[in-house]
Amino acid sequence: MNQTKEISKEQVLKQSIEWWNPGKTKQWQADGVDLVIGKREGYYFYDMKGKKLMDVHLNGGTYNLGHRNPEIISTLKQALEDFDIGNHHFPSINRAQLAKVLAECTPDSLHYSILSCGGSEAIDVALKCSRYATKRKKFVSIINGYHGHTGLAVSLGNERYSKPFLSEGSPSEFIHVPFNDLQAMEAALRNEDVACVIIETIPATYGFPLPEPGYLAGVKKLCEKYGTLYVADEVQTGLMRTGKLWGIEHYGVEPDILVTSKGFSGGIYPIAATIVSKKAGQWMNEDGMAHISTFGGSELGCLVAMKVLEISQREEVVQNVNFVSRYLGYELEKIKQRYPEFFVGIRQLGVVMGLEFDHPEGAKHVMSSLYENGVWAIYSMLDNRVLQFKPGILCDKNYCDELLERCELGIKQAARKLGY
Ligand SMILES: Cc1ncc(COP(=O)(O)O)c(C=O)c1O
């Protein structure tokens, strides 16, 4: 990478503190993660000074198909021959085609696609659609849920992110209920004044607690009973990461709205989509100009996203994700049995995994020791006991074996350090 020759890592850190984000830059340094990402390829990336890391955070699934996936790069290069961002005012070949493909590969309940630049924007669109469709203002989300940082999305989540910006939202408008609690959900919906319930199918930032059998289907039933829409946030759980294209398919729920982003970009071109039922998208028949996003649904991004959907649904890819999930699940269980006091749980659906440790900040320590051992995975921000462990759907057995070896070392070192 030429740039690394022109600028030193120390200079990048200095400039980041001066001009980019002082708090974030300093925090990672304080946490012992002295990282400035340089070269990246497949499921590996390198620090500017050369340290090689296995990426099992994947930026929440953004690099589901690997860093700089050659097929995605070639799709974008090809797209640049004929297209640019496009003009959001007018119909276009690529937007129309992507919307059709999305309608075909999402649950039957979904029809129109509204295209955005990123996950939070797409979540805000989902919320707006639900308000228009129901003429109700309230939203229900789960305690410790996370749906992004834009105006509406940030108020759905934990105060950790909304309070600093005075964006908590009125508690009567943004209702938070415990996950896996149908009684609390019914109490919140009973007054028939809630526009939508929004749930990330397996909440990542909360450490991937799995929905209890019947929970999500029960929520959908309650939504139908009380005239509320169901929004599935599939920003992290979509795109074959659970072994099905959408995580929600495992739970027998046909949502009214589904949101995809992160991996939808192929890690190359930012794009997100809010796929809505005819009812939730009715506003587009009445006032199609009511929502606008200049860069949302860039024609370049549309072509990239279609390639992502095509790759993710290939038979060999489905077989691979099933193999990787089974293999890692089985081998991690064996590691867990070797450190039973410390490594106490594995939450898993496909390659969406949370590794649970006994210590209240166990995953923070495991993150550090994995980093020392060449593995990059992040603890769950809202449950520091759980490490988000998210390999890519194209990785092979050799990658898994290297990962398992390094993970065992890291877990062993963290356990020792914490006195287990
Ligand atoms: C589940 C979920 N929803 C929404 C978002 C917001 O996406 P973005 O950061 O692209 O705005 C994220 C981002 O991490 C996410 O994990």
The ligand as an SDF file (V2000), in Angstrom:
LIG
                    3D

 16 16  0  0  0  0  0  0  0  0999 V2000
  -28.3430   -4.0680   14.2290 C   0  0  0  0  0  0  0  0  0  0  0  0
  -27.9070   -2.7660   13.6790 C   0  0  0  0  0  0  0  0  0  0  0  0
  -28.8220   -1.9150   13.1950 N   0  0  0  0  0  0  0  0  0  0  0  0
  -28.4630   -0.7310   12.6810 C   0  0  0  0  0  0  0  0  0  0  0  0
  -27.1480   -0.3240   12.6460 C   0  0  0  0  0  0  0  0  0  0  0  0
  -26.7710    1.0280   12.0950 C   0  0  0  0  0  0  0  0  0  0  0  0
  -26.0570    0.9150   10.9230 O   0  0  0  0  0  0  0  0  0  0  0  0
  -25.0600    2.0820   10.4470 P   0  0  0  0  0  0  0  0  0  0  0  0
  -23.9000    2.0990   11.3530 O   0  0  0  0  0  0  0  0  0  0  0  0
  -24.7260    1.6790    9.0270 O   0  0  0  0  0  0  0  0  0  0  0  0
  -25.8240    3.3570   10.4720 O   0  0  0  0  0  0  0  0  0  0  0  0
  -26.1620   -1.1710   13.1440 C   0  0  0  0  0  0  0  0  0  0  0  0
  -24.7440   -0.7690   13.1440 C   0  0  0  0  0  0  0  0  0  0  0  0
  -23.8960   -1.2990   13.8110 O   0  0  0  0  0  0  0  0  0  0  0  0
  -26.5450   -2.4290   13.6720 C   0  0  0  0  0  0  0  0  0  0  0  0
  -25.6350   -3.2840   14.1610 O   0  0  0  0  0  0  0  0  0  0  0  0
  1  2  1  0
  2  3  1  0
  2 15  2  0
  3  4  2  0
  4  5  1  0
  5  6  1  0
  5 12  2  0
  6  7  1  0
  7  8  1  0
  8  9  2  0
  8 10  1  0
  8 11  1  0
 12 13  1  0
 12 15  1  0
 13 14  2  0
 15 16  1  0
M  END
$$$$
